[in-house]
């Protein structure tokens, strides 16, 4: 009987180890940031912003920017060649629209002035109206997600604000990628749906339970753990604060 129990224990232990290793492999490989991804904005503040994008092959990413779309006369390079490109611009002017294009040493993409821009945050005491678009459980791509997006854009078109941008803050309340937060699911459920919006609006995401099943979320998003966007430093990207004009989130 004891020998049978020992054999059974070894078999169960072997199954657990094999399952654990296989599960780790699935989580690891589906969390890798592979494939091409267009530019998107992160960590927008009064004087800085991070622009991220991905390339199919290792490249030395480069970004040109400026306040005049016909004269993008400032240039920044990534530190190390790779597929995940990330450049943080600093010493920007508050409440100012900048245009930008990304590329590599072989050339740049064509500037689309309708979507390739960002506006830095105003001063905290600006008392400026703030338009916030918040979505939640948006991770299932398809007609519903597209309808929500298009409904927002139609409403904004009918309710313009003279001298102000169409949006100031884009907030996701979690579950951005169904079912388990893989890179491919983030691409299909978020980046493909909000493609044009995230090129000029910094996304402020919340970690949902579906997003937390992989490591992709924290590889995709640069979040202000040190109080860069206002409020008290949290010391972790799991939660953070953002101040926009006189609004504290």
FIKOLZA-1660 file (N, C-alpha, C; in steps of 0.1 Angstrom, whole numbers, plus 5000, padded with zeros to 4 digits):
% residues 249
   i   px   py   pz ch aa at
   1 5008 4988 5000  A  X  N
   1 5000 5000 5000  A  X CA
   1 5009 5013 5000  A  X  C
   2 5019 5012 5009  A  X  N
   2 5028 5024 5009  A  X CA
   2 5035 5027 4996  A  X  C
   3 5039 5016 4989  A  X  N
   3 5046 5018 4976  A  X CA
   3 5036 5024 4966  A  X  C
   4 5024 5019 4967  A  X  N
   4 5014 5025 4958  A  X CA
   4 5011 5039 4960  A  X  C
   5 5011 5043 4973  A  X  N
   5 5009 5057 4976  A  X CA
   5 5021 5066 4972  A  X  C
   6 5033 5061 4973  A  X  N
   6 5045 5068 4969  A  X CA
   6 5044 5070 4954  A  X  C
   7 5041 5060 4947  A  X  N
   7 5040 5061 4932  A  X CA
   7 5029 5071 4928  A  X  C
   8 5018 5070 4935  A  X  N
   8 5007 5079 4932  A  X CA
   8 5011 5094 4935  A  X  C
   9 5018 5096 4946  A  X  N
   9 5023 5109 4949  A  X CA
   9 5033 5114 4939  A  X  C
  10 5042 5106 4934  A  X  N
  10 5052 5110 4924  A  X CA
  10 5045 5113 4911  A  X  C
  11 5035 5106 4908  A  X  N
  11 5027 5108 4895  A  X CA
  11 5020 5122 4896  A  X  C
  12 5014 5124 4908  A  X  N
  12 5007 5137 4909  A  X CA
  12 5017 5149 4909  A  X  C
  13 5028 5147 4916  A  X  N
  13 5039 5157 4916  A  X CA
  13 5044 5160 4902  A  X  C
  14 5046 5149 4894  A  X  N
  14 5051 5151 4880  A  X CA
  14 5040 5159 4872  A  X  C
  15 5028 5156 4874  A  X  N
  15 5017 5162 4866  A  X CA
  15 5017 5177 4870  A  X  C
  16 5018 5180 4883  A  X  N
  16 5018 5194 4888  A  X CA
  16 5030 5202 4882  A  X  C
  17 5041 5196 4882  A  X  N
  17 5053 5202 4876  A  X CA
  17 5052 5205 4862  A  X  C
  18 5047 5195 4854  A  X  N
  18 5046 5196 4840  A  X CA
  18 5035 5207 4836  A  X  C
  19 5024 5207 4844  A  X  N
  19 5014 5217 4841  A  X CA
  19 5019 5231 4845  A  X  C
  20 5026 5232 4856  A  X  N
  20 5031 5245 4860  A  X CA
  20 5041 5251 4850  A  X  C
  21 5050 5242 4845  A  X  N
  21 5060 5246 4835  A  X CA
  21 5053 5250 4822  A  X  C
  22 5042 5242 4818  A  X  N
  22 5035 5246 4805  A  X CA
  22 5028 5259 4807  A  X  C
  23 5021 5261 4819  A  X  N
  23 5014 5273 4821  A  X CA
  23 5023 5285 4821  A  X  C
  24 5035 5284 4828  A  X  N
  24 5045 5295 4828  A  X CA
  24 5049 5298 4813  A  X  C
  25 5051 5288 4805  A  X  N
  25 5055 5290 4791  A  X CA
  25 5044 5298 4784  A  X  C
  26 5031 5294 4786  A  X  N
  26 5020 5300 4779  A  X CA
  26 5020 5315 4783  A  X  C
  27 5020 5318 4796  A  X  N
  27 5019 5331 4801  A  X CA
  27 5031 5340 4796  A  X  C
  28 5043 5334 4796  A  X  N
  28 5055 5341 4792  A  X CA
  28 5054 5345 4778  A  X  C
  29 5052 5335 4769  A  X  N
  29 5052 5338 4755  A  X CA
  29 5041 5347 4750  A  X  C
  30 5029 5345 4756  A  X  N
  30 5018 5354 4752  A  X CA
  30 5018 5368 4758  A  X  C
  31 5028 5370 4766  A  X  N
  31 5030 5383 4772  A  X CA
  31 5041 5391 4764  A  X  C
  32 5047 5385 4755  A  X  N
  32 5058 5392 4747  A  X CA
  32 5051 5402 4738  A  X  C
  33 5058 5414 4736  A  X  N
  33 5052 5424 4727  A  X CA
  33 5058 5422 4713  A  X  C
  34 5051 5415 4705  A  X  N
  34 5055 5412 4692  A  X CA
  34 5045 5419 4682  A  X  C
  35 5051 5421 4670  A  X  N
  35 5043 5427 4659  A  X CA
  35 5043 5442 4659  A  X  C
  36 5039 5448 4648  A  X  N
  36 5040 5462 4646  A  X CA
  36 5028 5469 4653  A  X  C
  37 5031 5480 4659  A  X  N
  37 5021 5488 4666  A  X CA
  37 5023 5503 4664  A  X  C
  38 5012 5510 4660  A  X  N
  38 5014 5524 4657  A  X CA
  38 5016 5532 4670  A  X  C
  39 5020 5544 4669  A  X  N
  39 5023 5552 4681  A  X CA
  39 5011 5554 4690  A  X  C
  40 5014 5555 4703  A  X  N
  40 5004 5558 4713  A  X CA
  40 5011 5565 4724  A  X  C
  41 5003 5574 4731  A  X  N
  41 5008 5583 4741  A  X CA
  41 5006 5577 4755  A  X  C
  42 5016 5581 4764  A  X  N
  42 5016 5577 4778  A  X CA
  42 5021 5588 4787  A  X  C
  43 5016 5588 4799  A  X  N
  43 5022 5597 4809  A  X CA
  43 5022 5611 4805  A  X  C
  44 5012 5616 4800  A  X  N
  44 5011 5630 4796  A  X CA
  44 5011 5639 4808  A  X  C
  45 5019 5650 4809  A  X  N
  45 5019 5659 4820  A  X CA
  45 5020 5673 4814  A  X  C
  46 5022 5683 4822  A  X  N
  46 5023 5697 4818  A  X CA
  46 5035 5699 4809  A  X  C
  47 5046 5692 4811  A  X  N
  47 5058 5694 4804  A  X CA
  47 5065 5682 4799  A  X  C
  48 5058 5671 4798  A  X  N
  48 5064 5658 4792  A  X CA
  48 5053 5649 4787  A  X  C
  49 5058 5639 4779  A  X  N
  49 5049 5629 4774  A  X CA
  49 5058 5618 4769  A  X  C
  50 5053 5605 4770  A  X  N
  50 5061 5594 4764  A  X CA
  50 5053 5589 4752  A  X  C
  51 5060 5587 4741  A  X  N
  51 5055 5582 4728  A  X CA
  51 5060 5567 4727  A  X  C
  52 5052 5558 4725  A  X  N
  52 5056 5544 4723  A  X CA
  52 5050 5538 4710  A  X  C
  53 5058 5529 4704  A  X  N
  53 5053 5522 4692  A  X CA
  53 5062 5510 4691  A  X  C
  54 5058 5501 4682  A  X  N
  54 5065 5488 4679  A  X CA
  54 5068 5486 4665  A  X  C
  55 5080 5479 4662  A  X  N
  55 5084 5476 4649  A  X CA
  55 5085 5461 4647  A  X  C
  56 5084 5456 4635  A  X  N
  56 5086 5442 4633  A  X CA
  56 5100 5437 4635  A  X  C
  57 5110 5445 4632  A  X  N
  57 5124 5441 4633  A  X CA
  57 5130 5451 4643  A  X  C
  58 5142 5448 4648  A  X  N
  58 5149 5457 4656  A  X CA
  58 5153 5470 4649  A  X  C
  59 5150 5481 4655  A  X  N
  59 5152 5494 4648  A  X CA
  59 5157 5504 4659  A  X  C
  60 5164 5514 4655  A  X  N
  60 5168 5525 4663  A  X CA
  60 5157 5536 4661  A  X  C
  61 5147 5536 4669  A  X  N
  61 5136 5545 4667  A  X CA
  61 5140 5559 4669  A  X  C
  62 5133 5568 4662  A  X  N
  62 5136 5582 4662  A  X CA
  62 5122 5590 4661  A  X  C
  63 5121 5601 4667  A  X  N
  63 5109 5609 4668  A  X CA
  63 5112 5624 4665  A  X  C
  64 5105 5630 4656  A  X  N
  64 5106 5644 4654  A  X CA
  64 5093 5651 4659  A  X  C
  65 5095 5663 4664  A  X  N
  65 5083 5670 4670  A  X CA
  65 5085 5685 4670  A  X  C
  66 5074 5692 4671  A  X  N
  66 5074 5706 4672  A  X CA
  66 5060 5712 4672  A  X  C
  67 5059 5725 4675  A  X  N
  67 5046 5731 4675  A  X CA
  67 5041 5735 4661  A  X  C
  68 5049 5735 4651  A  X  N
  68 5045 5739 4638  A  X CA
  68 5046 5726 4629  A  X  C
  69 5035 5721 4624  A  X  N
  69 5036 5708 4616  A  X CA
  69 5045 5709 4604  A  X  C
  70 5047 5721 4599  A  X  N
  70 5056 5722 4588  A  X CA
  70 5071 5723 4592  A  X  C
  71 5074 5724 4605  A  X  N
  71 5087 5725 4609  A  X CA
  71 5089 5717 4622  A  X  C
  72 5090 5704 4620  A  X  N
  72 5093 5695 4632  A  X CA
  72 5108 5695 4634  A  X  C
  73 5113 5705 4641  A  X  N
  73 5127 5707 4641  A  X CA
  73 5134 5702 4653  A  X  C
  74 5127 5694 4662  A  X  N
  74 5134 5688 4673  A  X CA
  74 5133 5672 4672  A  X  C
  75 5144 5666 4675  A  X  N
  75 5146 5652 4672  A  X CA
  75 5151 5644 4685  A  X  C
  76 5145 5632 4687  A  X  N
  76 5149 5624 4698  A  X CA
  76 5151 5609 4693  A  X  C
  77 5161 5602 4698  A  X  N
  77 5163 5588 4695  A  X CA
  77 5161 5579 4707  A  X  C
  78 5157 5567 4705  A  X  N
  78 5157 5557 4715  A  X CA
  78 5171 5554 4720  A  X  C
  79 5173 5549 4732  A  X  N
  79 5186 5547 4737  A  X CA
  79 5193 5534 4731  A  X  C
  80 5184 5524 4728  A  X  N
  80 5190 5511 4723  A  X CA
  80 5180 5506 4713  A  X  C
  81 5186 5501 4702  A  X  N
  81 5178 5495 4691  A  X CA
  81 5170 5483 4696  A  X  C
  82 5157 5482 4691  A  X  N
  82 5149 5471 4695  A  X CA
  82 5136 5471 4688  A  X  C
  83 5126 5463 4692  A  X  N
  83 5113 5463 4685  A  X CA
  83 5103 5472 4693  A  X  C
  84 5104 5473 4706  A  X  N
  84 5096 5482 4714  A  X CA
  84 5103 5495 4715  A  X  C
  85 5097 5505 4709  A  X  N
  85 5103 5519 4709  A  X CA
  85 5096 5528 4719  A  X  C
  86 5103 5535 4727  A  X  N
  86 5098 5544 4737  A  X CA
  86 5106 5556 4738  A  X  C
  87 5101 5568 4736  A  X  N
  87 5108 5580 4738  A  X CA
  87 5100 5590 4747  A  X  C
  88 5106 5595 4757  A  X  N
  88 5100 5605 4766  A  X CA
  88 5105 5619 4762  A  X  C
  89 5096 5628 4759  A  X  N
  89 5099 5642 4756  A  X CA
  89 5097 5650 4769  A  X  C
  90 5107 5658 4772  A  X  N
  90 5106 5667 4784  A  X CA
  90 5108 5681 4780  A  X  C
  91 5107 5690 4790  A  X  N
  91 5109 5704 4789  A  X CA
  91 5099 5710 4778  A  X  C
  92 5087 5705 4778  A  X  N
  92 5076 5710 4769  A  X CA
  92 5069 5721 4776  A  X  C
  93 5062 5729 4768  A  X  N
  93 5054 5740 4774  A  X CA
  93 5040 5736 4778  A  X  C
  94 5035 5740 4789  A  X  N
  94 5021 5736 4793  A  X CA
  94 5011 5741 4783  A  X  C
  95 5000 5733 4782  A  X  N
  95 4988 5736 4775  A  X CA
  95 4992 5741 4760  A  X  C
  96 5000 5732 4754  A  X  N
  96 5005 5735 4741  A  X CA
  96 5004 5723 4732  A  X  C
  97 4999 5726 4719  A  X  N
  97 4998 5714 4710  A  X CA
  97 5011 5712 4703  A  X  C
  98 5016 5700 4703  A  X  N
  98 5027 5696 4695  A  X CA
  98 5023 5685 4685  A  X  C
  99 5030 5686 4673  A  X  N
  99 5029 5675 4663  A  X CA
  99 5041 5666 4663  A  X  C
 100 5040 5654 4659  A  X  N
 100 5051 5645 4659  A  X CA
 100 5050 5634 4649  A  X  C
 101 5061 5629 4645  A  X  N
 101 5062 5617 4636  A  X CA
 101 5072 5608 4641  A  X  C
 102 5071 5594 4639  A  X  N
 102 5081 5585 4643  A  X CA
 102 5087 5578 4631  A  X  C
 103 5098 5572 4633  A  X  N
 103 5105 5564 4623  A  X CA
 103 5117 5558 4628  A  X  C
 104 5127 5556 4619  A  X  N
 104 5140 5551 4622  A  X CA
 104 5150 5558 4613  A  X  C
 105 5162 5553 4614  A  X  N
 105 5173 5560 4606  A  X CA
 105 5171 5560 4591  A  X  C
 106 5162 5551 4587  A  X  N
 106 5159 5550 4572  A  X CA
 106 5148 5559 4568  A  X  C
 107 5141 5565 4577  A  X  N
 107 5131 5575 4573  A  X CA
 107 5119 5576 4583  A  X  C
 108 5110 5585 4580  A  X  N
 108 5099 5587 4589  A  X CA
 108 5086 5584 4583  A  X  C
 109 5076 5582 4591  A  X  N
 109 5062 5580 4586  A  X CA
 109 5057 5594 4581  A  X  C
 110 5047 5594 4573  A  X  N
 110 5041 5606 4569  A  X CA
 110 5032 5612 4580  A  X  C
 111 5034 5625 4582  A  X  N
 111 5026 5632 4593  A  X CA
 111 5012 5633 4589  A  X  C
 112 5002 5629 4598  A  X  N
 112 4988 5632 4596  A  X CA
 112 4984 5642 4606  A  X  C
 113 4982 5654 4603  A  X  N
 113 4980 5665 4612  A  X CA
 113 4967 5664 4620  A  X  C
 114 4958 5655 4615  A  X  N
 114 4945 5653 4622  A  X CA
 114 4947 5645 4634  A  X  C
 115 4957 5635 4634  A  X  N
 115 4958 5626 4646  A  X CA
 115 4972 5626 4652  A  X  C
 116 4982 5630 4645  A  X  N
 116 4996 5629 4650  A  X CA
 116 4999 5642 4658  A  X  C
 117 4994 5643 4670  A  X  N
 117 4996 5655 4678  A  X CA
 117 4993 5651 4693  A  X  C
 118 4997 5660 4702  A  X  N
 118 4992 5659 4716  A  X CA
 118 4993 5673 4722  A  X  C
 119 4984 5675 4732  A  X  N
 119 4984 5688 4739  A  X CA
 119 4988 5685 4753  A  X  C
 120 4998 5692 4758  A  X  N
 120 5003 5691 4772  A  X CA
 120 4992 5696 4781  A  X  C
 121 4993 5691 4794  A  X  N
 121 4983 5695 4804  A  X CA
 121 4984 5710 4807  A  X  C
 122 4973 5716 4811  A  X  N
 122 4974 5730 4816  A  X CA
 122 4979 5731 4830  A  X  C
 123 4982 5743 4835  A  X  N
 123 4986 5744 4849  A  X CA
 123 4975 5739 4858  A  X  C
 124 4979 5735 4870  A  X  N
 124 4969 5729 4879  A  X CA
 124 4959 5739 4884  A  X  C
 125 4962 5752 4884  A  X  N
 125 4952 5762 4888  A  X CA
 125 4946 5769 4876  A  X  C
 126 4946 5762 4865  A  X  N
 126 4941 5769 4852  A  X CA
 126 4926 5770 4853  A  X  C
 127 4919 5762 4860  A  X  N
 127 4904 5762 4861  A  X CA
 127 4898 5761 4847  A  X  C
 128 4904 5752 4839  A  X  N
 128 4900 5750 4825  A  X CA
 128 4890 5738 4824  A  X  C
 129 4880 5739 4816  A  X  N
 129 4871 5728 4814  A  X CA
 129 4878 5716 4810  A  X  C
 130 4873 5704 4815  A  X  N
 130 4880 5691 4812  A  X CA
 130 4870 5682 4807  A  X  C
 131 4872 5676 4795  A  X  N
 131 4863 5666 4789  A  X CA
 131 4870 5653 4790  A  X  C
 132 4864 5644 4798  A  X  N
 132 4869 5630 4801  A  X CA
 132 4860 5620 4794  A  X  C
 133 4866 5611 4787  A  X  N
 133 4859 5599 4782  A  X CA
 133 4864 5587 4789  A  X  C
 134 4855 5580 4796  A  X  N
 134 4858 5568 4804  A  X CA
 134 4850 5556 4798  A  X  C
 135 4858 5545 4796  A  X  N
 135 4852 5533 4791  A  X CA
 135 4856 5521 4801  A  X  C
 136 4848 5511 4801  A  X  N
 136 4851 5499 4809  A  X CA
 136 4846 5486 4803  A  X  C
 137 4853 5475 4806  A  X  N
 137 4850 5462 4800  A  X CA
 137 4849 5463 4785  A  X  C
 138 4859 5469 4779  A  X  N
 138 4859 5472 4765  A  X CA
 138 4867 5462 4757  A  X  C
 139 4872 5451 4763  A  X  N
 139 4882 5443 4757  A  X CA
 139 4877 5433 4746  A  X  C
 140 4864 5433 4743  A  X  N
 140 4859 5424 4733  A  X CA
 140 4858 5432 4720  A  X  C
 141 4866 5430 4710  A  X  N
 141 4865 5437 4698  A  X CA
 141 4853 5433 4690  A  X  C
 142 4848 5443 4682  A  X  N
 142 4836 5440 4674  A  X CA
 142 4827 5451 4673  A  X  C
 143 4814 5449 4668  A  X  N
 143 4805 5460 4665  A  X CA
 143 4801 5468 4678  A  X  C
 144 4801 5462 4690  A  X  N
 144 4797 5469 4702  A  X CA
 144 4808 5479 4705  A  X  C
 145 4820 5475 4706  A  X  N
 145 4831 5484 4709  A  X CA
 145 4832 5495 4699  A  X  C
 146 4831 5492 4686  A  X  N
 146 4832 5502 4676  A  X CA
 146 4820 5511 4676  A  X  C
 147 4808 5506 4680  A  X  N
 147 4797 5515 4682  A  X CA
 147 4798 5525 4693  A  X  C
 148 4804 5521 4704  A  X  N
 148 4807 5530 4715  A  X CA
 148 4816 5541 4711  A  X  C
 149 4827 5537 4705  A  X  N
 149 4837 5546 4700  A  X CA
 149 4831 5556 4690  A  X  C
 150 4823 5551 4680  A  X  N
 150 4817 5560 4670  A  X CA
 150 4807 5569 4676  A  X  C
 151 4799 5564 4686  A  X  N
 151 4789 5572 4693  A  X CA
 151 4795 5583 4700  A  X  C
 152 4807 5581 4707  A  X  N
 152 4814 5592 4714  A  X CA
 152 4818 5602 4704  A  X  C
 153 4824 5598 4692  A  X  N
 153 4829 5608 4682  A  X CA
 153 4818 5616 4676  A  X  C
 154 4806 5609 4674  A  X  N
 154 4795 5617 4669  A  X CA
 154 4790 5627 4678  A  X  C
 155 4789 5623 4691  A  X  N
 155 4785 5633 4702  A  X CA
 155 4794 5645 4702  A  X  C
 156 4807 5642 4702  A  X  N
 156 4817 5653 4702  A  X CA
 156 4815 5662 4690  A  X  C
 157 4813 5656 4679  A  X  N
 157 4811 5664 4666  A  X CA
 157 4799 5674 4668  A  X  C
 158 4789 5669 4675  A  X  N
 158 4777 5677 4677  A  X CA
 158 4779 5687 4688  A  X  C
 159 4789 5685 4697  A  X  N
 159 4791 5694 4708  A  X CA
 159 4805 5699 4708  A  X  C
 160 4809 5707 4698  A  X  N
 160 4823 5711 4698  A  X CA
 160 4826 5722 4708  A  X  C
 161 4839 5723 4712  A  X  N
 161 4843 5734 4721  A  X CA
 161 4853 5743 4714  A  X  C
 162 4849 5755 4713  A  X  N
 162 4857 5764 4705  A  X CA
 162 4871 5766 4712  A  X  C
 163 4881 5765 4705  A  X  N
 163 4895 5767 4710  A  X CA
 163 4900 5756 4719  A  X  C
 164 4893 5745 4720  A  X  N
 164 4898 5734 4728  A  X CA
 164 4898 5720 4721  A  X  C
 165 4906 5711 4726  A  X  N
 165 4906 5698 4719  A  X CA
 165 4894 5690 4721  A  X  C
 166 4891 5680 4713  A  X  N
 166 4879 5672 4714  A  X CA
 166 4878 5664 4726  A  X  C
 167 4890 5660 4732  A  X  N
 167 4891 5653 4745  A  X CA
 167 4903 5658 4752  A  X  C
 168 4902 5656 4766  A  X  N
 168 4914 5660 4774  A  X CA
 168 4919 5648 4781  A  X  C
 169 4911 5638 4785  A  X  N
 169 4915 5626 4792  A  X CA
 169 4907 5614 4787  A  X  C
 170 4915 5603 4785  A  X  N
 170 4909 5591 4780  A  X CA
 170 4912 5580 4791  A  X  C
 171 4902 5575 4797  A  X  N
 171 4903 5567 4809  A  X CA
 171 4897 5553 4806  A  X  C
 172 4905 5542 4809  A  X  N
 172 4899 5529 4808  A  X CA
 172 4898 5523 4822  A  X  C
 173 4886 5518 4825  A  X  N
 173 4883 5513 4838  A  X CA
 173 4886 5498 4840  A  X  C
 174 4894 5492 4830  A  X  N
 174 4898 5478 4832  A  X CA
 174 4892 5469 4822  A  X  C
 175 4897 5457 4822  A  X  N
 175 4893 5446 4813  A  X CA
 175 4894 5451 4798  A  X  C
 176 4906 5455 4794  A  X  N
 176 4909 5460 4781  A  X CA
 176 4911 5449 4771  A  X  C
 177 4914 5437 4775  A  X  N
 177 4918 5426 4766  A  X CA
 177 4912 5413 4771  A  X  C
 178 4902 5408 4764  A  X  N
 178 4896 5395 4767  A  X CA
 178 4902 5384 4759  A  X  C
 179 4903 5372 4764  A  X  N
 179 4899 5368 4778  A  X CA
 179 4910 5369 4788  A  X  C
 180 4922 5370 4784  A  X  N
 180 4933 5368 4793  A  X CA
 180 4945 5378 4792  A  X  C
 181 4943 5389 4785  A  X  N
 181 4953 5400 4785  A  X CA
 181 4965 5397 4777  A  X  C
 182 4964 5389 4766  A  X  N
 182 4976 5386 4758  A  X CA
 182 4979 5398 4749  A  X  C
 183 4991 5399 4744  A  X  N
 183 4995 5410 4735  A  X CA
 183 4985 5411 4723  A  X  C
 184 4982 5399 4717  A  X  N
 184 4973 5399 4706  A  X CA
 184 4959 5404 4709  A  X  C
 185 4955 5401 4721  A  X  N
 185 4941 5405 4726  A  X CA
 185 4941 5420 4729  A  X  C
 186 4952 5426 4734  A  X  N
 186 4953 5440 4736  A  X CA
 186 4953 5447 4722  A  X  C
 187 4960 5441 4712  A  X  N
 187 4960 5447 4699  A  X CA
 187 4946 5448 4693  A  X  C
 188 4939 5436 4694  A  X  N
 188 4926 5435 4688  A  X CA
 188 4915 5443 4695  A  X  C
 189 4916 5442 4709  A  X  N
 189 4905 5448 4717  A  X CA
 189 4907 5463 4721  A  X  C
 190 4920 5468 4719  A  X  N
 190 4922 5481 4723  A  X CA
 190 4929 5489 4712  A  X  C
 191 4941 5486 4708  A  X  N
 191 4948 5494 4698  A  X CA
 191 4942 5495 4685  A  X  C
 192 4936 5484 4680  A  X  N
 192 4929 5484 4667  A  X CA
 192 4916 5492 4667  A  X  C
 193 4909 5492 4679  A  X  N
 193 4897 5499 4680  A  X CA
 193 4899 5514 4682  A  X  C
 194 4908 5518 4691  A  X  N
 194 4910 5532 4694  A  X CA
 194 4923 5538 4688  A  X  C
 195 4926 5532 4676  A  X  N
 195 4938 5535 4669  A  X CA
 195 4941 5550 4667  A  X  C
 196 4932 5557 4662  A  X  N
 196 4934 5572 4660  A  X CA
 196 4934 5580 4673  A  X  C
 197 4926 5575 4683  A  X  N
 197 4925 5583 4695  A  X CA
 197 4938 5583 4703  A  X  C
 198 4944 5571 4705  A  X  N
 198 4956 5570 4713  A  X CA
 198 4968 5576 4707  A  X  C
 199 4967 5580 4695  A  X  N
 199 4978 5588 4689  A  X CA
 199 4979 5602 4693  A  X  C
 200 4968 5607 4699  A  X  N
 200 4968 5621 4704  A  X CA
 200 4962 5622 4718  A  X  C
 201 4958 5611 4724  A  X  N
 201 4953 5611 4738  A  X CA
 201 4960 5601 4746  A  X  C
 202 4966 5605 4757  A  X  N
 202 4973 5596 4766  A  X CA
 202 4962 5587 4773  A  X  C
 203 4964 5574 4772  A  X  N
 203 4954 5565 4779  A  X CA
 203 4958 5564 4794  A  X  C
 204 4948 5565 4802  A  X  N
 204 4950 5563 4817  A  X CA
 204 4943 5550 4821  A  X  C
 205 4949 5539 4821  A  X  N
 205 4942 5526 4823  A  X CA
 205 4942 5522 4838  A  X  C
 206 4932 5514 4841  A  X  N
 206 4931 5507 4854  A  X CA
 206 4933 5492 4851  A  X  C
 207 4940 5485 4860  A  X  N
 207 4943 5471 4858  A  X CA
 207 4930 5462 4862  A  X  C
 208 4924 5456 4852  A  X  N
 208 4913 5447 4854  A  X CA
 208 4917 5433 4856  A  X  C
 209 4908 5425 4861  A  X  N
 209 4911 5411 4864  A  X CA
 209 4915 5403 4851  A  X  C
 210 4909 5406 4840  A  X  N
 210 4913 5399 4827  A  X CA
 210 4927 5404 4823  A  X  C
 211 4930 5417 4824  A  X  N
 211 4943 5422 4821  A  X CA
 211 4954 5417 4829  A  X  C
 212 4951 5413 4841  A  X  N
 212 4961 5409 4851  A  X CA
 212 4965 5394 4849  A  X  C
 213 4959 5387 4839  A  X  N
 213 4963 5373 4838  A  X CA
 213 4976 5371 4830  A  X  C
 214 4981 5381 4825  A  X  N
 214 4994 5381 4818  A  X CA
 214 5002 5393 4823  A  X  C
 215 5015 5394 4818  A  X  N
 215 5024 5405 4822  A  X CA
 215 5023 5416 4811  A  X  C
 216 5014 5414 4801  A  X  N
 216 5014 5424 4790  A  X CA
 216 5011 5438 4794  A  X  C
 217 5001 5439 4803  A  X  N
 217 4996 5453 4807  A  X CA
 217 5008 5462 4812  A  X  C
 218 5016 5457 4820  A  X  N
 218 5027 5465 4826  A  X CA
 218 5038 5467 4815  A  X  C
 219 5039 5459 4805  A  X  N
 219 5048 5461 4794  A  X CA
 219 5044 5471 4784  A  X  C
 220 5031 5472 4783  A  X  N
 220 5025 5481 4773  A  X CA
 220 5024 5496 4778  A  X  C
 221 5021 5497 4791  A  X  N
 221 5018 5510 4797  A  X CA
 221 5028 5516 4807  A  X  C
 222 5032 5528 4805  A  X  N
 222 5041 5535 4814  A  X CA
 222 5032 5544 4823  A  X  C
 223 5031 5541 4836  A  X  N
 223 5022 5548 4845  A  X CA
 223 5030 5555 4856  A  X  C
 224 5024 5566 4861  A  X  N
 224 5032 5576 4869  A  X CA
 224 5033 5571 4884  A  X  C
 225 5041 5562 4887  A  X  N
 225 5043 5556 4900  A  X CA
 225 5050 5566 4910  A  X  C
 226 5057 5576 4904  A  X  N
 226 5064 5586 4912  A  X CA
 226 5057 5599 4913  A  X  C
 227 5044 5600 4910  A  X  N
 227 5037 5612 4911  A  X CA
 227 5040 5622 4900  A  X  C
 228 5045 5617 4889  A  X  N
 228 5048 5626 4878  A  X CA
 228 5036 5634 4872  A  X  C
 229 5024 5628 4873  A  X  N
 229 5012 5634 4868  A  X CA
 229 5004 5641 4879  A  X  C
 230 5010 5642 4891  A  X  N
 230 5003 5649 4902  A  X CA
 230 4999 5639 4913  A  X  C
 231 4996 5644 4924  A  X  N
 231 4992 5636 4935  A  X CA
 231 5004 5630 4943  A  X  C
 232 5001 5621 4952  A  X  N
 232 5011 5615 4960  A  X CA
 232 5017 5603 4953  A  X  C
 233 5031 5602 4952  A  X  N
 233 5037 5590 4946  A  X CA
 233 5032 5577 4952  A  X  C
 234 5028 5567 4944  A  X  N
 234 5024 5554 4949  A  X CA
 234 5035 5544 4950  A  X  C
 235 5046 5546 4943  A  X  N
 235 5057 5536 4943  A  X CA
 235 5054 5524 4935  A  X  C
 236 5043 5523 4928  A  X  N
 236 5039 5512 4919  A  X CA
 236 5030 5516 4908  A  X  C
 237 5031 5509 4897  A  X  N
 237 5022 5512 4886  A  X CA
 237 5009 5506 4887  A  X  C
 238 5006 5498 4898  A  X  N
 238 4993 5492 4900  A  X CA
 238 4982 5503 4903  A  X  C
 239 4986 5514 4909  A  X  N
 239 4977 5525 4911  A  X CA
 239 4985 5538 4911  A  X  C
 240 4978 5549 4908  A  X  N
 240 4985 5562 4906  A  X CA
 240 4974 5573 4906  A  X  C
 241 4979 5585 4906  A  X  N
 241 4971 5597 4906  A  X CA
 241 4974 5605 4893  A  X  C
 242 4964 5613 4889  A  X  N
 242 4965 5622 4877  A  X CA
 242 4958 5635 4881  A  X  C
 243 4965 5646 4879  A  X  N
 243 4958 5659 4880  A  X CA
 243 4958 5666 4867  A  X  C
 244 4946 5670 4863  A  X  N
 244 4944 5678 4850  A  X CA
 244 4936 5690 4854  A  X  C
 245 4943 5702 4852  A  X  N
 245 4937 5714 4856  A  X CA
 245 4932 5713 4870  A  X  C
 246 4920 5716 4874  A  X  N
 246 4916 5715 4888  A  X CA
 246 4909 5701 4891  A  X  C
 247 4911 5691 4882  A  X  N
 247 4905 5678 4885  A  X CA
 247 4916 5668 4890  A  X  C
 248 4913 5662 4901  A  X  N
 248 4922 5651 4906  A  X CA
 248 4915 5638 4904  A  X  C
 249 4922 5629 4898  A  X  N
 249 4917 5615 4895  A  X CA
 249 4926 5605 4903  A  X  C
% end
